[in-house]
Amino acid sequence: MTWGICATVLAPTETILKFAAYHLEQGAHRLYLYLDNDNQDAYHVLKQHAKVRVRMCDVGYWAKVSGRRPLKHQVRQTVNATHAYNRPTEVDWLTHIDVDEFLVSNQPISDILRTVPASRNCLRVRPMELLGGSKTAFKTFIAAPNRSTLVRKIYPDFGQYLRGGFVSHVAGKVFVRKGLPDITVKIHNAFQDDVAFADTLELDAIQLAHCHAASWDAWRAAYDYRLDKGSYRADLKPAAEAGSSAVNKHALFQQLQAEEGEAGLRRFYDEVIGDSADLRARLSAHGLLREVDLNLEAALAKHFPNATV
C-alpha cells in the first residue's frame, strides 16, 4: 500500500529538504513538490531523488495548467494539488499538506492505510500544533464534546477566539484514494464532481504535526502576511467558541495592536503559543500535550547527504 504527498512550497532550501527527507523517512513512495518561486538550489537537489517529482511553477507551467498564475496562494495550492492527483498513478493514496506540516504515526503509514475499508475513499488526519520555542512539544487536537469549555479553561484570556485552542486550522488534511474520476483536491478537503466526500473517515492513528509558529520571531515575521492574505485574514469565520461576540482572529489582533501595541501581540503569543512550564501544565492537566521528536537533521543527512544548506 503506497502513499504520496503533494505540496506547494515557498520556503528556504533547507526547510524544503527537511520536509522532503522527513516524509521519505516515514515511507512516502512519491513526493510531488511544486516550487512557488525560482528556487534553483532546491530544484536541483530534489530532482536527483528517485522518489521526488519536482516542478518549478514558472510562467510556462502556469500557462499550461491554468492559463496564468493565480494571485492567491490558496488557489495555487488547489490547482497544484489537483494536478498532482491527476498525474499517472504512482501511489495508492495521496495527501496534500504544507511545508510546515509533518505526518506522525506510531506505526508505518502504509500499514495504517492497508486497514482502510475498500469502500472509503477519503481520510482525514487531525493536526497538533507546535509550542513556539520547542522542537518537540505539541498541543493535541481536542475531540471531546466539551471542547469549548476546555479551551476557555486552558486559555482564559483568548480561548473564546480560538477554534479548539489552535492558532491555525483544526480541520487537518485529507488522504484521497488515487484513481477516482473528477477529483478536486483543496487545502482541507477533496471533492468529486464538485461534491465533498460524505463518508470521510477520521484516521486517528496519524497526526499532522503543524509547526505554525516555531518561535516568537518566526510568528511575528509571518504575522503581517497571515493577517492580510493568510490564515488570519478578515474574511475567515470566527471560532465557534466566540459565541455571541463573533470576533475572528483578524479583528482580535487588530484590536490588540490598537489598544496595546506590540505588547498585546506578545501577550497573546505567551498565553496561546509560546512554550512555557505554565502552558505545558495546563495542557498536561487535560491530556493535551504530546512530545514528538521529528529528528529532521538526521532525516536530511540520510536522504540528501550531499546537499549544501
ChimeraX attribute file (.defattr): number of C-alpha atoms within 10 A of each C-alpha:
attribute: neighborCount
match mode: 1-to-1
recipient: residues
	/A:1	13
	/A:2	17
	/A:3	22
	/A:4	25
	/A:5	26
	/A:6	26
	/A:7	24
	/A:8	25
	/A:9	22
	/A:10	17
	/A:11	16
	/A:12	12
	/A:13	20
	/A:14	16
	/A:15	18
	/A:16	20
	/A:17	25
	/A:18	23
	/A:19	20
	/A:20	29
	/A:21	23
	/A:22	22
	/A:23	20
	/A:24	21
	/A:25	15
	/A:26	18
	/A:27	14
	/A:28	22
	/A:29	21
	/A:30	21
	/A:31	25
	/A:32	24
	/A:33	25
	/A:34	23
	/A:35	21
	/A:36	18
	/A:37	13
	/A:38	12
	/A:39	16
	/A:40	12
	/A:41	14
	/A:42	22
	/A:43	20
	/A:44	12
	/A:45	17
	/A:46	24
	/A:47	13
	/A:48	12
	/A:49	13
	/A:50	10
	/A:51	16
	/A:52	21
	/A:53	17
	/A:54	21
	/A:55	17
	/A:56	18
	/A:57	22
	/A:58	15
	/A:59	11
	/A:60	12
	/A:61	14
	/A:62	17
	/A:63	12
	/A:64	10
	/A:65	13
	/A:66	12
	/A:67	11
	/A:68	13
	/A:69	19
	/A:70	13
	/A:71	8
	/A:72	10
	/A:73	15
	/A:74	15
	/A:75	14
	/A:76	20
	/A:77	24
	/A:78	21
	/A:79	20
	/A:80	26
	/A:81	27
	/A:82	19
	/A:83	16
	/A:84	24
	/A:85	27
	/A:86	17
	/A:87	11
	/A:88	9
	/A:89	12
	/A:90	15
	/A:91	18
	/A:92	18
	/A:93	24
	/A:94	27
	/A:95	27
	/A:96	27
	/A:97	24
	/A:98	18
	/A:99	20
	/A:100	18
	/A:101	20
	/A:102	21
	/A:103	19
	/A:104	21
	/A:105	15
	/A:106	9
	/A:107	11
	/A:108	14
	/A:109	19
	/A:110	17
	/A:111	11
	/A:112	16
	/A:113	20
	/A:114	12
	/A:115	9
	/A:116	14
	/A:117	9
	/A:118	8
	/A:119	7
	/A:120	13
	/A:121	17
	/A:122	25
	/A:123	23
	/A:124	22
	/A:125	23
	/A:126	24
	/A:127	28
	/A:128	29
	/A:129	27
	/A:130	29
	/A:131	26
	/A:132	25
	/A:133	17
	/A:134	16
	/A:135	18
	/A:136	15
	/A:137	20
	/A:138	25
	/A:139	24
	/A:140	24
	/A:141	21
	/A:142	22
	/A:143	9
	/A:144	10
	/A:145	8
	/A:146	9
	/A:147	16
	/A:148	21
	/A:149	14
	/A:150	18
	/A:151	22
	/A:152	18
	/A:153	14
	/A:154	19
	/A:155	19
	/A:156	12
	/A:157	13
	/A:158	19
	/A:159	23
	/A:160	25
	/A:161	27
	/A:162	24
	/A:163	23
	/A:164	25
	/A:165	28
	/A:166	23
	/A:167	18
	/A:168	20
	/A:169	19
	/A:170	20
	/A:171	15
	/A:172	21
	/A:173	24
	/A:174	26
	/A:175	27
	/A:176	26
	/A:177	19
	/A:178	22
	/A:179	16
	/A:180	11
	/A:181	9
	/A:182	12
	/A:183	20
	/A:184	20
	/A:185	26
	/A:186	20
	/A:187	19
	/A:188	18
	/A:189	21
	/A:190	25
	/A:191	16
	/A:192	13
	/A:193	10
	/A:194	10
	/A:195	11
	/A:196	15
	/A:197	17
	/A:198	8
	/A:199	11
	/A:200	17
	/A:201	17
	/A:202	13
	/A:203	17
	/A:204	12
	/A:205	15
	/A:206	20
	/A:207	22
	/A:208	22
	/A:209	24
	/A:210	25
	/A:211	22
	/A:212	21
	/A:213	25
	/A:214	20
	/A:215	20
	/A:216	16
	/A:217	12
	/A:218	13
	/A:219	16
	/A:220	16
	/A:221	12
	/A:222	13
	/A:223	18
	/A:224	13
	/A:225	13
	/A:226	16
	/A:227	17
	/A:228	13
	/A:229	15
	/A:230	16
	/A:231	17
	/A:232	22
	/A:233	17
	/A:234	16
	/A:235	11
	/A:236	12
	/A:237	13
	/A:238	21
	/A:239	20
	/A:240	17
	/A:241	21
	/A:242	17
	/A:243	12
	/A:244	7
	/A:245	11
	/A:246	15
	/A:247	17
	/A:248	22
	/A:249	24
	/A:250	20
	/A:251	17
	/A:252	17
	/A:253	18
	/A:254	15
	/A:255	14
	/A:256	17
	/A:257	15
	/A:258	11
	/A:259	11
	/A:260	13
	/A:261	13
	/A:262	12
	/A:263	12
	/A:264	17
	/A:265	19
	/A:266	18
	/A:267	16
	/A:268	17
	/A:269	20
	/A:270	16
	/A:271	18
	/A:272	22
	/A:273	27
	/A:274	23
	/A:275	21
	/A:276	14
	/A:277	9
	/A:278	12
	/A:279	20
	/A:280	18
	/A:281	14
	/A:282	15
	/A:283	20
	/A:284	13
	/A:285	11
	/A:286	11
	/A:287	12
	/A:288	16
	/A:289	22
	/A:290	16
	/A:291	13
	/A:292	14
	/A:293	9
	/A:294	16
	/A:295	12
	/A:296	19
	/A:297	13
	/A:298	15
	/A:299	21
	/A:300	23
	/A:301	14
	/A:302	14
	/A:303	17
	/A:304	18
	/A:305	10
	/A:306	10
	/A:307	16
	/A:308	10
	/A:309	10
